[in-house]
């Protein structure tokens, strides 16, 4: 029966970005998530500087929820 069904589920759209790496970019005073060369909005205000790396933790209504690595390590 397994030969008829895909063993993995492929997510597309913004949901497909979960787990991907990106960087904070500031454009016209607004901070955005740059992932694979495209810019996305953050779900809430981001207190990090332009160029700070992150991983996409989740999405909420078409916006990115980032997870920042500890900057002290």
BELBEL-V321125 format. One record per residue. RES is the residue in three letters. PSI is psi in radians with two decimals (* if undefined). NEAR is the number of other ideal C-beta (glycine too) atoms within 12 Angstrom. D_FIRST is the distance of its C-alpha to the first C-alpha in Angstrom with 1 decimal. Layout:
# BELBEL-V321125
{{RES,PSI,NEAR,D_FIRST} {RES,PSI,NEAR,D_FIRST}}
This chain:
# BELBEL-V321125
{{UNK,-0.54,5,0.0} {UNK,-0.40,7,3.8} {UNK,-0.22,6,5.5} {UNK,-0.19,6,5.9} {UNK,2.52,8,7.5} {UNK,2.45,8,10.6} {UNK,-0.33,9,11.3} {UNK,2.62,7,14.8} {UNK,2.19,9,16.7} {UNK,2.18,9,19.7} {UNK,2.41,15,22.8} {UNK,3.06,9,25.4} {UNK,-2.74,12,29.0} {UNK,-0.50,24,31.1} {UNK,-0.46,19,28.3} {UNK,-0.16,17,27.1} {UNK,-0.19,28,30.5} {UNK,2.22,22,29.8} {UNK,-0.17,19,30.5} {UNK,2.70,27,32.4} {UNK,2.61,22,36.0} {UNK,-3.12,33,38.9} {UNK,2.66,30,42.7} {UNK,2.33,29,45.1} {UNK,2.44,28,47.2} {UNK,2.10,19,50.2} {UNK,2.07,14,50.9} {UNK,0.69,8,54.0} {UNK,0.03,8,54.2} {UNK,2.25,16,50.7} {UNK,2.34,30,48.2} {UNK,2.82,26,44.7} {UNK,2.12,41,41.5} {UNK,2.02,28,41.1} {UNK,2.16,28,37.6} {UNK,0.61,15,36.7} {UNK,-0.11,11,40.0} {UNK,2.63,18,39.5} {UNK,2.39,21,41.4} {UNK,2.71,34,40.0} {UNK,2.59,26,41.8} {UNK,2.66,34,41.8} {UNK,-0.52,21,41.1} {UNK,3.04,14,44.6} {UNK,2.41,13,47.6} {UNK,2.13,27,47.1} {UNK,0.25,13,50.1} {UNK,2.76,23,49.3} {UNK,2.84,15,51.1} {UNK,2.28,17,50.0} {UNK,-0.08,14,47.9} {UNK,2.19,25,46.5} {UNK,2.68,23,42.9} {UNK,2.99,34,40.1} {UNK,2.45,21,36.4} {UNK,1.99,31,34.6} {UNK,-0.61,22,33.9} {UNK,-3.10,22,32.7} {UNK,2.66,25,33.5} {UNK,1.86,18,35.4} {UNK,0.65,14,35.9} {UNK,0.15,16,35.7} {UNK,2.76,23,37.8} {UNK,2.38,38,37.2} {UNK,1.89,27,37.6} {UNK,2.76,37,38.7} {UNK,2.00,23,38.9} {UNK,2.44,25,41.9} {UNK,2.66,15,42.4} {UNK,2.08,9,45.5} {UNK,-0.19,12,48.3} {UNK,-0.17,5,50.3} {UNK,*,5,48.0}}
